[in-house]
Amino acid sequence: MARRTITIDERIERAEAEVVKYKSKYEKALTDLKELVDKERAMKNAEVISAIEKSSRTYEEILEFLKGGKATE
């Protein structure tokens, strides 16, 4: 039984189809990653806000501390 030779055009078509398939998977993974990073950032922001609300420090003291200055005791 003779084997059929695959032409260069057929190989190009297959390679293009594979690129499209993997590009779609890559874009989906990238979207998922962005959503997870955004959720993590939101959780951290909420945690910081909660800590600030519970703090006995003033707004100015907290800002000074965040800017690298010394908070007053």
N, C-alpha and C positions, 0 to 999 in steps of 0.2 A: 504494500500500500504506500503510495507516494505521499510525502508530506508537503503540505501547501506552504509556500513561502509567503511570509508576511511582508507586505510592502512598507516602505518608509512612511508613506502617507497614513497607512493603518496604524503604524507605531506612533506617529505624531498624534493622531486622533485619540488613541488610548492614553497617551501621556497627558494630553490636554484634559481629558475627562478625569483623570486621576488628580490633576492639579485643582480642578474645579471642586472635586469632592473634598480634598484636604483643605482647601481654602475655606470652604463652608464650615468644616469642623473647627478650624483655627479661629474663625470669626466668632463662632458660638462659644468656644472656650474663652476667648478674649472678653466677650460680653459677660460671661459668668464670673470671670475674675474681677472685672470692674465692679459688678454688683456686690460681690463679697467684700472687696476693699471699701466700697462706699458704706456698707453695713457696719463694717468694723470701725470705720472713722466715726460714724454716727453714734455707735455704742461708746466709744472713747470720749466723744464730746459730751454725751449725756453723763458719763461718769465724772468728768471734770466739772461740769455745771453742778452736779449733786454735791461734790466735795466743796465747791465754792459756797454753795448755799448753806452747808453745814458749818462752814468755817467761822471763826470769831474775828477774822481779819476783815479790814475794810476793803472796799473796792480798790482804793489807791494803794494800799499795802500789797494786795495781790498783784496788781499791775507792776508795781516797783519790783517785786520779787521775780515776776516773769521776764522783766526786762534785764534782769541780772543784778539789780541793786539789792541792798539789804532791807529786809522787812523790819520794821520797828517792833520791839518787844512790848 
